[in-house]
């Protein structure tokens, strides 16, 4: 078992780097934390949502090129994690110096989950030496979780819980919501015909931030695809909206913490009421029957 500490970042390719960065700055409220590469070989822009060095990277590349990075628990060696993956039949790639520089880490191990989602493993990373200040008036408290597309959620659940250290908090139909710490979920696996990041979540301080953002997004022509609402699984209030290259972003607040070691996952039917207890209906393919 490879013990994960936390979700660390998402890397997204885009054909319009400056447009994606403007969206991250003006709409998401993320601060630019630096740039890498060059115009000839491709640039990367590092974006901050909390005290960490970066949690989102947009880079010149294929918009379907997505990677999610996870930190290992303190004391878990990266080489040992790579060896365990290889022992279990999951090929790994040890990052080159260039790939490590692109991720601003000393070392990285890369692999794919059974659906083909790209995953980076990192040792614990130090916090940035400067505070984070949102670039618009929203109390963004940080990057929290991702939805991943899964071509076989039961198989992928077995991988994330059997090879990595995730635990099932709840299920909506075939879709498991997985935690790696006390937060209700850091990974959600949604049935799909192909791999990739399905949505990216940032936490905000309160329902006021969600409602203010709803009006803010309406005023700027950003399409809301779900909510405002409240998830019956995690208890979180939420708002989902469309970003560059069709990526879905979510703000949420009030997510449930699971501290009971005897917690048993609940099974919710795959229906609109299982996604929102207030009655909102999603305009998101993976949330619809």
KOLBALUM-464237 format. One record per residue (C-alpha): residue number from 1; residue in three letters; x, y, z. Coordinates in steps of 0.5 Angstrom, whole numbers. Each point is the difference from the previous one (the first is absolute). Example, Ala and Ser with C-alpha at 12.3 -4.5 7.8 and 13.67 -1.06 7.14 Angstrom:
1/ALA/25/-9/16
2/SER/2/7/-2
This chain:
1/UNK/0/0/0
2/UNK/3/7/-2
3/UNK/-2/5/5
4/UNK/-3/7/-3
5/UNK/1/6/4
6/UNK/-4/5/-4
7/UNK/-2/2/-7
8/UNK/5/5/-3
9/UNK/-1/3/-7
10/UNK/-4/-1/-6
11/UNK/4/2/-7
12/UNK/-4/1/-6
13/UNK/2/1/-7
14/UNK/-3/6/-4
15/UNK/0/3/-7
16/UNK/-1/7/3
17/UNK/5/1/6
18/UNK/-2/7/1
19/UNK/-7/-1/-1
20/UNK/0/-5/6
21/UNK/5/4/4
22/UNK/-5/6/0
23/UNK/-6/-5/2
24/UNK/4/-3/6
25/UNK/2/7/2
26/UNK/-7/4/-2
27/UNK/-5/-5/2
28/UNK/3/-5/4
29/UNK/4/5/4
30/UNK/6/-4/0
31/UNK/7/4/0
32/UNK/6/-1/-5
33/UNK/6/-4/4
34/UNK/5/1/-6
35/UNK/1/-3/-7
36/UNK/4/-5/-3
37/UNK/3/-2/-7
38/UNK/0/4/-6
39/UNK/-4/2/-6
40/UNK/4/-5/-5
41/UNK/-1/-6/4
42/UNK/-6/2/4
43/UNK/-2/4/7
44/UNK/-3/-2/6
45/UNK/-3/4/5
46/UNK/-1/-1/7
47/UNK/-6/2/4
48/UNK/-1/0/8
49/UNK/-7/-1/4
50/UNK/3/0/7
51/UNK/7/0/3
52/UNK/3/-5/-4
53/UNK/5/1/-6
54/UNK/-5/-1/-5
55/UNK/-6/-5/-1
56/UNK/-2/1/-7
57/UNK/4/0/-6
58/UNK/-2/2/-7
59/UNK/5/-1/-6
60/UNK/1/0/-7
61/UNK/-3/-7/-2
62/UNK/-6/-4/-2
63/UNK/-6/2/4
64/UNK/-1/-8/1
65/UNK/7/0/4
66/UNK/-2/0/7
67/UNK/4/-2/6
68/UNK/-2/-1/8
69/UNK/6/1/5
70/UNK/0/-4/7
71/UNK/4/1/5
72/UNK/3/-6/4
73/UNK/-1/-1/8
74/UNK/6/2/4
75/UNK/5/-5/0
76/UNK/-3/-4/-6
77/UNK/6/0/-5
78/UNK/-1/2/-7
79/UNK/4/-6/-3
80/UNK/-3/-5/5
81/UNK/-7/3/-3
82/UNK/3/-1/-7
83/UNK/2/-7/1
84/UNK/-7/-2/3
85/UNK/-3/2/-6
86/UNK/4/-4/-4
87/UNK/0/-6/4
88/UNK/-8/0/-1
89/UNK/1/1/-7
90/UNK/-1/7/-1
91/UNK/5/3/-5
92/UNK/4/7/3
93/UNK/4/5/-3
94/UNK/5/4/4
95/UNK/0/7/-1
96/UNK/6/3/-4
97/UNK/3/6/2
98/UNK/-4/4/-5
99/UNK/-7/-3/3
100/UNK/2/2/7
101/UNK/2/7/-2
102/UNK/-7/0/-3
103/UNK/-3/-2/6
104/UNK/4/4/5
105/UNK/2/-6/4
106/UNK/7/-4/1
107/UNK/-3/-7/-2
108/UNK/-7/-2/-3
109/UNK/-2/-7/-2
110/UNK/-6/-1/-5
111/UNK/-5/-5/-2
112/UNK/-7/-1/-2
113/UNK/-6/-3/3
114/UNK/-3/-6/-3
115/UNK/-5/5/-4
116/UNK/6/4/-3
117/UNK/0/6/5
118/UNK/7/3/1
119/UNK/3/0/7
120/UNK/6/3/3
121/UNK/3/-2/7
122/UNK/4/5/4
123/UNK/3/0/6
124/UNK/-3/5/5
125/UNK/2/7/-2
126/UNK/1/6/4
127/UNK/-5/6/0
128/UNK/2/7/-4
129/UNK/3/5/4
130/UNK/-5/5/-1
131/UNK/-8/1/1
132/UNK/-5/-1/-5
133/UNK/-5/5/-2
134/UNK/-6/-1/-4
135/UNK/0/5/-7
136/UNK/-7/1/1
137/UNK/-5/1/6
138/UNK/-1/-8/2
139/UNK/2/-3/6
140/UNK/4/-6/-4
141/UNK/3/-4/6
142/UNK/3/-5/-5
143/UNK/0/-6/-5
144/UNK/-3/-6/3
145/UNK/-2/-5/-5
146/UNK/-1/-3/-7
147/UNK/-5/-4/-4
148/UNK/3/-5/-4
149/UNK/-3/-4/-6
150/UNK/0/-7/0
151/UNK/-2/-6/-5
152/UNK/-1/-5/6
153/UNK/-1/3/7
154/UNK/-1/-6/3
155/UNK/7/-2/-3
156/UNK/3/7/2
157/UNK/-3/0/7
158/UNK/4/-7/1
159/UNK/6/4/-2
160/UNK/0/6/4
161/UNK/-2/-4/6
162/UNK/4/-6/-1
163/UNK/7/3/-3
164/UNK/-1/7/3
165/UNK/-3/2/7
166/UNK/-6/3/-2
167/UNK/-7/-2/3
168/UNK/-7/0/-2
169/UNK/-4/5/3
170/UNK/-7/-1/-4
171/UNK/-2/-2/-7
172/UNK/-5/3/-4
173/UNK/-2/-5/-5
174/UNK/7/-3/-2
175/UNK/4/6/1
176/UNK/4/0/7
177/UNK/2/6/4
178/UNK/7/-2/3
179/UNK/3/4/5
180/UNK/8/-1/2
181/UNK/-1/4/7
182/UNK/-6/3/4
183/UNK/-3/4/-6
184/UNK/-6/-4/-3
185/UNK/3/-1/-7
186/UNK/7/3/-3
187/UNK/-2/-5/-6
188/UNK/-6/-2/-4
189/UNK/-1/-5/-5
190/UNK/-5/1/-5
191/UNK/-2/-5/-6
192/UNK/2/3/-7
193/UNK/2/-3/-6
194/UNK/7/3/0
195/UNK/5/3/6
196/UNK/2/7/2
197/UNK/-2/5/5
198/UNK/-7/1/1
199/UNK/0/6/5
200/UNK/4/4/4
201/UNK/-2/2/7
202/UNK/2/6/4
203/UNK/-3/1/7
204/UNK/-3/7/2
205/UNK/-1/2/7
206/UNK/-8/1/0
207/UNK/-6/-1/-4
208/UNK/1/8/0
209/UNK/6/-1/-5
210/UNK/-4/-5/-4
211/UNK/-6/4/-1
212/UNK/4/6/-1
213/UNK/4/-4/-5
214/UNK/-7/-2/-4
215/UNK/-2/7/-1
216/UNK/8/2/-2
217/UNK/0/-6/-5
218/UNK/-7/2/-3
219/UNK/2/7/-1
220/UNK/6/-2/-4
221/UNK/-3/-5/-4
222/UNK/3/-6/3
223/UNK/-4/-6/-1
224/UNK/-3/-3/7
225/UNK/-1/-8/-2
226/UNK/-2/-2/7
227/UNK/-3/4/6
228/UNK/0/3/5
229/UNK/-2/-6/4
230/UNK/2/-4/6
231/UNK/3/-8/-1
232/UNK/-3/-5/4
233/UNK/6/-4/1
234/UNK/5/5/2
235/UNK/-5/5/3
236/UNK/4/6/-4
237/UNK/-3/6/-4
238/UNK/2/0/-7
239/UNK/0/4/-6
240/UNK/3/-3/-7
241/UNK/2/4/-6
242/UNK/3/-1/-6
243/UNK/8/2/-2
244/UNK/5/0/-5
245/UNK/0/-6/-5
246/UNK/-7/-2/3
247/UNK/3/-2/7
248/UNK/-5/1/6
249/UNK/2/3/6
250/UNK/-3/0/7
251/UNK/-1/4/6
252/UNK/-2/-3/6
253/UNK/-1/1/7
254/UNK/-1/-4/7
255/UNK/2/-6/-3
256/UNK/-1/-6/5
257/UNK/6/-3/4
258/UNK/0/-7/2
259/UNK/4/-2/6
260/UNK/-3/-7/2
261/UNK/4/-5/-2
262/UNK/-6/-5/0
263/UNK/-3/4/-5
264/UNK/-4/-4/-5
265/UNK/-2/3/-7
266/UNK/-7/2/-2
267/UNK/-3/-2/-7
268/UNK/-4/5/-3
269/UNK/-4/-1/-7
270/UNK/3/3/-6
271/UNK/-5/6/-1
272/UNK/-1/7/1
273/UNK/-2/0/7
274/UNK/7/-3/2
275/UNK/4/5/-3
276/UNK/-4/6/3
277/UNK/-5/0/6
278/UNK/-3/7/-2
279/UNK/-2/-2/-7
280/UNK/5/3/-5
281/UNK/1/-5/-6
282/UNK/7/0/-3
283/UNK/2/2/-7
284/UNK/6/-5/1
285/UNK/0/-6/-5
286/UNK/3/-5/6
287/UNK/-5/2/5
288/UNK/-6/-1/-5
289/UNK/-3/-7/-1
